[in-house]
């Protein structure tokens, strides 16, 4: 499939909670880590592990990095809750109640990003990229994610809301987010991303 579409990378979505709350969900996760390791070893393109809204734990980050993952998208709690999506599409009361019970499940994006960075540093694997997503909506939040160690930051909600207006509205939103990020860096005295990551420039970082 990667060759067919000439993909730059392969992203593996890790969504066990979403699957277990679906009537048609796939619950066979046996041996998953070994399978991920095999894919990383055999595929010439980068393999990215992505959560879908509940964050990556410290142990999970360690397992994934040791398996050979090229990047981790922590996709922490704070954005779209797919357990709540499943609650609304559940075909019966049992699944609705189970999904509702996990409405506040997950590791917040900032916390997950910090533990993923700490784990990457402890394993001495600086080449592993860290993506921050999950509830990111402003340029200041982008700056904070970068300060916490994110190499890339993903957003959806701000663009989706403007997309119902027009393509120009989406472009305007991108420009505003970029401007807000630049202002946050300017007011923090950070001339570039590397300076923004220095402890004490934007926030205190516990190492």
Phi, psi and omega in degrees: 000318179300316179293321184299320182258005181052049183290148177278337181198168176242127179253123178260118180274128179254104186224054184301321181295317179298318181295318184289341180267359179264138176299329181256016186295152178268112184257006180271091180251014182297133177068021185298317183299319178296325178291320177297317179299320179295320178296315179299322183287324187266334184273133181281339179272157179299143177247127184247134175260128183231124168285174182235020175136010180233005173081159177255127179281169179298317180294318179297319178299318179297312180301315184293317180295317179294335178283346177106012179300140180274334182204154177232127171259109187293331177037065186281175178293142180138341177252223179297130176259109182285343173293323179286327173299315180293330177299319182284338179255006182297138182277352181210166184294326181300310180292326177298316180292321179295317180295320180298327182295340183252026181298329181247024180285147171123168179259126179304150184305312182299315180296317180296321179296318180297314183289327178294318178295318180297320180292317178301317180293320181295326180275358180055051179237066185295343181285344180287117181282146178243125177255139175249125173208166182111087178084011179278124187227347185228165177295326178294321177294325174299314180300318180296319178297317178297318179298329179277357175118003181290136174273328177222152179231133182249138177228150176228308187307312181301324182282322180296320180295322180279337182296333179287346178272299182185168174296320179298325179295323177294317178299320178297319179296320177298317181295319180295317178297317179297317180295319180296320177298314181297320179294318178299320178291318180300314182286343176268352181078020180264114181282339178206179184297322180300317179293325180297331182279350181289131181303134178096345180287308179248324181204162177281126180247123178278124183248000000 
